[in-house]
């Protein structure tokens, strides 16, 4: 009530911040405040300060006085929040720009209001569904529930969300439903831990990763990641994007990728390309791992054709005690060799081959101190209609 005896009432009301502040009464990722007096509409530069009730686990929204949820974004690039940026008990400030609430500061030690490193405090599971998902969802449930809770639509969205993480000793699991997915780049999280991408392990062809003129899966400085249950293929013209057009291309000395059951549907460039001190290990599932090769690798102006190509100190290998089954179901052509190693790289593949006579082309090529290891199985071990070749210090064992 107005009081003639206190001429500072208005100033005290402003100092209290009660006009723009309230305790959050919502749920994780769906925050809710009720301000007094109640605003009648959202307006540009509306400011909300609140105490967070539940730590967020991904992309989040803020609902003021039940006027409808608005997305919360980072101010620098309008990117969505990632897990742990809003801490339970923290005080956070949001400013509305007409479309989004920007998280401008928080007292809870958010990784970064501009989208920096986020330290995991527990394992995280994400879900992707090309048919029912949306990249506006938080990816934390396999079906849509309420608000923004539902699967991502694209693999690239899941990768973008994971990239800022410091895994901090915890693992991230990405569960991918059957569907057709576009090519994507693996995330580059920091810290120790494993990111695992799982499609349809028993029927990899049900999870297709393909975009014309792009490598299906590429990665650099990707840390440790597991990939299984996908069909990968590439096609197109190298000149469009100067892309090597591989099924999978991995580089960088902080990249160690293990592959489980997969189908390789062919690519102009080498189907599995690994370089610059990166490593790809076959037979993630041990002796039960199955690879299907259903397309060839004719090469292109920017990259050689092969099934496996290790270059520039890269390594492709698998444990000889757990050889995978590699089934070549139809006639295919390989340009340079089933196995190729160059520039001090090593390529090893110990496997049980189904229908190896379907491969037309050289068995192997080792050059420039590259090493191909057949575990002592002889020069005719790898599939191919033409004998292998050693040049410029290349070795075969």
C-alpha positions in Angstrom: 0.0 0.0 0.0 1.2 3.6 -0.7 2.7 5.2 2.4 3.3 8.9 2.7 5.8 8.2 5.4 8.1 6.3 3.0 9.0 8.2 -0.1 11.4 5.5 -1.3 8.7 2.8 -1.9 9.1 2.9 -5.6 12.9 2.7 -5.4 12.7 -0.2 -3.0 10.3 -2.1 -5.3 12.8 -1.7 -8.1 15.6 -2.8 -5.9 13.7 -5.9 -4.9 13.6 -7.2 -8.5 10.3 -8.9 -7.7 8.9 -7.4 -10.9 11.1 -9.7 -13.0 12.0 -12.5 -10.7 10.4 -15.7 -9.4 11.4 -19.3 -8.5 11.2 -21.8 -11.3 8.1 -24.0 -10.9 8.6 -26.2 -14.0 10.4 -29.3 -14.8 13.9 -30.1 -16.2 14.1 -28.6 -19.7 10.7 -26.9 -19.3 11.1 -24.0 -16.9 8.1 -21.9 -15.7 7.8 -18.7 -13.8 4.9 -16.5 -12.7 5.7 -12.8 -12.4 3.6 -10.2 -10.6 2.0 -8.2 -12.0 1.3 -10.6 -14.8 2.5 -9.5 -18.3 -0.1 -9.8 -21.0 2.3 -10.7 -23.8 6.0 -11.5 -24.5 7.9 -8.4 -25.5 11.4 -7.7 -26.7 14.0 -7.3 -23.9 11.7 -8.9 -21.3 14.0 -9.9 -18.5 13.4 -12.9 -16.3 15.6 -13.8 -13.3 14.8 -17.1 -11.6 16.1 -19.8 -9.3 16.4 -23.1 -11.3 14.4 -26.0 -9.9 15.9 -28.9 -11.9 19.1 -29.3 -13.8 18.6 -29.3 -17.6 19.5 -32.4 -19.6 19.4 -30.8 -23.0 17.6 -28.1 -25.1 15.2 -26.1 -22.9 12.3 -23.7 -22.9 11.0 -21.0 -20.6 7.2 -20.3 -20.0 6.3 -17.0 -18.4 2.9 -16.8 -16.8 1.6 -19.6 -18.9 1.9 -17.5 -22.1 3.5 -20.4 -23.9 7.0 -21.9 -23.9 9.8 -20.1 -25.7 13.2 -21.7 -26.5 16.2 -20.8 -24.4 19.4 -20.2 -26.5 23.0 -19.1 -26.2 23.3 -15.4 -27.0 26.4 -15.8 -29.2 25.0 -18.1 -31.9 21.4 -19.0 -30.9 22.6 -22.5 -30.3 20.5 -24.7 -28.0 21.5 -25.5 -24.4 23.3 -28.8 -23.7 23.0 -30.9 -20.6 24.0 -29.3 -17.3 24.1 -25.7 -18.3 21.2 -24.8 -15.9 22.1 -26.2 -12.5 19.5 -26.9 -9.8 19.6 -24.1 -7.3 21.4 -21.7 -9.5 20.1 -18.2 -10.2 19.8 -17.5 -14.0 19.0 -14.5 -16.1 17.1 -14.7 -19.4 16.4 -11.9 -21.9 13.8 -12.3 -24.7 14.9 -11.1 -28.2 11.5 -11.5 -29.8 12.0 -15.2 -30.6 14.3 -16.8 -28.0 15.1 -16.3 -24.4 18.9 -15.8 -24.2 20.7 -17.2 -21.2 22.8 -14.1 -20.4 24.2 -15.3 -17.1 23.9 -17.9 -14.4 25.4 -18.4 -10.9 25.5 -22.2 -11.3 28.7 -22.6 -13.1 27.2 -23.3 -16.5 29.8 -24.5 -18.9 29.5 -21.4 -20.9 26.7 -19.0 -21.8 28.2 -18.8 -25.3 28.3 -22.5 -25.8 31.6 -23.7 -24.4 32.7 -27.0 -22.7 30.1 -28.9 -20.7 31.4 -31.4 -18.1 29.3 -34.5 -17.9 28.3 -35.7 -14.5 26.6 -39.0 -15.6 26.2 -41.1 -18.7 23.8 -39.6 -21.3 21.5 -41.4 -23.8 20.3 -39.6 -27.0 17.7 -40.9 -29.5 17.5 -40.1 -33.2 14.5 -41.0 -35.5 14.5 -39.8 -39.1 10.7 -40.4 -39.4 9.2 -39.1 -36.1 12.0 -36.9 -34.7 12.7 -33.2 -34.8 15.9 -31.3 -34.3 13.8 -28.9 -32.1 13.4 -31.7 -29.6 15.9 -32.4 -26.8 16.8 -36.0 -28.1 16.4 -37.5 -24.7 13.4 -39.8 -25.4 12.8 -42.3 -28.2 9.3 -41.0 -28.8 7.7 -37.6 -28.5 6.1 -37.1 -25.0 5.5 -33.4 -24.1 6.9 -30.0 -24.8 10.3 -30.6 -26.4 10.9 -34.1 -25.2 11.4 -36.4 -28.2 14.1 -37.8 -30.5 16.3 -35.7 -32.8 15.6 -36.0 -36.5 19.2 -36.0 -37.8 22.5 -37.6 -36.8 24.3 -34.2 -37.3 22.1 -32.6 -34.7 23.1 -35.3 -32.2 26.7 -34.8 -33.1 26.4 -31.0 -32.6 24.9 -31.4 -29.2 27.7 -33.9 -28.1 30.7 -31.8 -29.4 30.8 -29.3 -26.5 31.0 -32.1 -23.9 34.0 -33.0 -21.8 33.0 -36.6 -21.3 34.6 -36.5 -17.9 34.9 -40.3 -17.6 31.3 -40.9 -18.7 29.9 -42.4 -21.9 27.3 -41.1 -24.4 25.1 -43.5 -26.2 23.2 -42.5 -29.4 20.3 -44.8 -30.3 19.3 -44.5 -33.9 15.9 -45.8 -35.3 15.5 -47.4 -38.7 15.4 -44.7 -41.4 17.3 -42.8 -44.1 19.9 -40.3 -42.7 22.1 -37.7 -44.3 25.9 -37.7 -44.1 27.3 -36.3 -40.9 30.5 -35.4 -39.1 31.3 -37.1 -35.8 31.5 -34.9 -32.8 34.9 -33.9 -31.2 34.2 -34.1 -27.4 37.1 -33.7 -24.9 37.9 -35.8 -21.9 37.9 -39.5 -21.4 34.8 -41.6 -22.3 33.2 -43.2 -25.3 30.5 -42.1 -27.7 28.6 -45.0 -29.2 26.3 -44.8 -32.2 24.0 -47.8 -32.5 21.6 -48.3 -35.5 20.1 -51.7 -36.4 22.8 -54.3 -35.5 21.0 -57.2 -37.1 20.0 -55.3 -40.3 22.4 -52.4 -40.9 20.7 -51.7 -44.3 17.7 -50.4 -42.3 19.8 -47.5 -41.1 21.1 -45.8 -44.3 23.6 -42.9 -44.0 24.0 -41.3 -47.4 24.1 -37.9 -49.1 25.1 -37.5 -52.7 28.5 -35.7 -53.1 29.5 -36.3 -49.5 31.4 -38.9 -47.4 28.8 -40.7 -45.3 30.6 -40.4 -41.9 33.7 -38.2 -41.4 35.6 -37.3 -38.3 38.6 -35.4 -37.1 40.0 -35.3 -33.5 36.9 -37.5 -32.6 38.3 -39.2 -29.5 37.0 -42.7 -28.9 33.8 -43.7 -30.6 32.0 -46.9 -31.5 29.8 -47.2 -34.6 27.6 -50.1 -35.6 24.3 -51.1 -37.3 24.5 -48.7 -40.3 24.7 -49.0 -44.1 27.2 -46.4 -45.4 27.5 -45.3 -49.0 28.7 -42.4 -51.1 28.4 -41.3 -54.7 28.7 -38.1 -56.8 31.3 -35.8 -58.2 34.5 -35.0 -56.3 34.6 -31.5 -57.9 31.3 -30.5 -56.2 32.6 -30.3 -52.7 36.2 -31.6 -53.1 35.0 -34.4 -50.8 36.9 -37.7 -51.0 33.5 -39.5 -51.2 34.2 -42.4 -48.9 31.9 -44.5 -46.7 33.9 -43.4 -43.7 36.9 -41.0 -43.4 38.7 -40.5 -40.1 41.8 -38.4 -39.4 43.7 -36.9 -36.5 45.7 -38.5 -33.7 42.9 -38.2 -31.2 40.5 -40.3 -33.3 40.0 -44.0 -32.4 36.9 -45.6 -34.0 35.7 -49.2 -33.6 33.2 -50.6 -36.1 30.6 -53.3 -35.3 28.2 -54.8 -37.8 28.0 -52.6 -40.9 27.1 -52.7 -44.6 29.4 -50.8 -47.0 27.3 -49.9 -50.1 30.2 -48.6 -52.1 31.8 -45.2 -52.7 34.0 -43.6 -55.3 36.8 -43.1 -52.8 38.1 -45.8 -50.5 35.2 -47.2 -48.4 37.2 -47.0 -45.1 39.9 -44.2 -45.2 42.0 -43.6 -42.1 44.9 -41.2 -41.9 47.1 -38.7 -40.0 47.6 -41.0 -37.0 43.9 -41.9 -36.6 42.9 -45.5 -36.0 39.9 -47.6 -37.0 39.4 -51.1 -35.5 37.2 -53.7 -37.1 35.3 -56.4 -35.2 33.8 -54.4 -32.4 31.7 -57.4 -31.6 34.6 -59.8 -31.7 34.2 -63.0 -33.8 30.5 -62.3 -34.2 31.1 -59.1 -36.2 29.6 -59.2 -39.8 30.4 -56.8 -42.6 28.5 -56.8 -45.9 30.2 -55.2 -48.9 27.5 -54.5 -51.5 29.2 -51.9 -53.7 32.6 -51.1 -55.2 35.2 -48.3 -55.1 36.2 -47.1 -58.5 38.3 -44.1 -57.3 37.9 -40.4 -58.2 40.1 -37.5 -59.1 40.7 -36.7 -55.4 40.9 -40.1 -53.8 41.9 -43.7 -54.6 39.5 -46.6 -54.7 39.9 -49.4 -52.2 38.0 -51.2 -49.4 40.5 -50.2 -46.7 43.0 -47.3 -47.2 45.4 -46.3 -44.4 47.6 -43.3 -45.2 50.0 -40.8 -43.4 50.6 -42.9 -40.3 47.0 -44.0 -40.0 46.1 -47.5 -38.9 43.3 -50.0 -39.8 43.4 -53.2 -37.8 41.6 -55.9 -35.8 42.5 -58.6 -33.3 43.5 -61.7 -35.1 41.8 -63.8 -32.4 38.4 -62.3 -33.4 38.2 -62.2 -37.2 35.0 -60.7 -38.5 33.0 -62.2 -41.4 33.1 -60.1 -44.5 30.5 -61.0 -47.1 30.8 -59.7 -50.6 27.3 -60.4 -51.9 27.6 -59.2 -55.5 30.4 -58.5 -58.1 32.2 -55.3 -57.3 35.3 -53.5 -58.7 38.1 -52.0 -56.7 40.6 -49.5 -58.3 43.9 -49.7 -56.3 43.4 -52.7 -54.0 41.2 -54.3 -51.4 43.8 -53.2 -48.9 46.0 -50.1 -49.4 48.7 -48.7 -47.1 50.8 -45.7 -47.9 53.1 -43.1 -46.2 54.1 -45.1 -43.1 50.6 -46.3 -42.4 49.5 -49.8 -41.5 46.5 -51.8 -42.7 45.6 -55.1 -41.1 42.5 -57.2 -41.8 42.2 -60.8 -40.6 38.8 -62.1 -41.6 36.6 -64.8 -43.0 35.7 -63.8 -46.5 32.4 -64.8 -48.1 32.4 -64.9 -51.9 35.9 -63.3 -52.4 35.8 -64.1 -56.1 33.2 -61.3 -56.5 36.0 -58.7 -56.2 37.5 -57.5 -59.4 40.8 -55.6 -59.0 44.1 -55.8 -57.1 44.4 -57.6 -53.8 46.6 -54.9 -52.2 49.0 -52.0 -52.7 51.7 -51.0 -50.2 53.8 -47.9 -51.0 56.0 -45.3 -49.4 56.8 -47.5 -46.3 53.2 -48.5 -45.9 52.6 -51.9 -44.3 49.9 -54.4 -45.0 49.5 -57.2 -42.5 47.7 -60.4 -43.4 49.0 -62.1 -40.2 51.2 -64.4 -42.3 48.4 -65.7 -44.5 50.2 -65.2 -47.8 50.0 -62.9 -50.8 46.7 -64.4 -52.0 44.8 -63.9 -48.8 42.9 -60.7 -49.6 40.0 -60.7 -52.2 40.9 -59.5 -55.7 41.3 -60.8 -59.2 44.8 -59.2 -59.6 48.0 -59.8 -57.7 49.0 -57.2 -55.1 51.9 -54.7 -55.5 54.7 -53.3 -53.4 56.4 -50.0 -54.3 58.7 -47.5 -52.7 59.4 -49.4 -49.5 56.0 -50.9 -49.1 55.8 -54.1 -47.1 53.5 -57.1 -47.0 53.5 -59.5 -44.1 
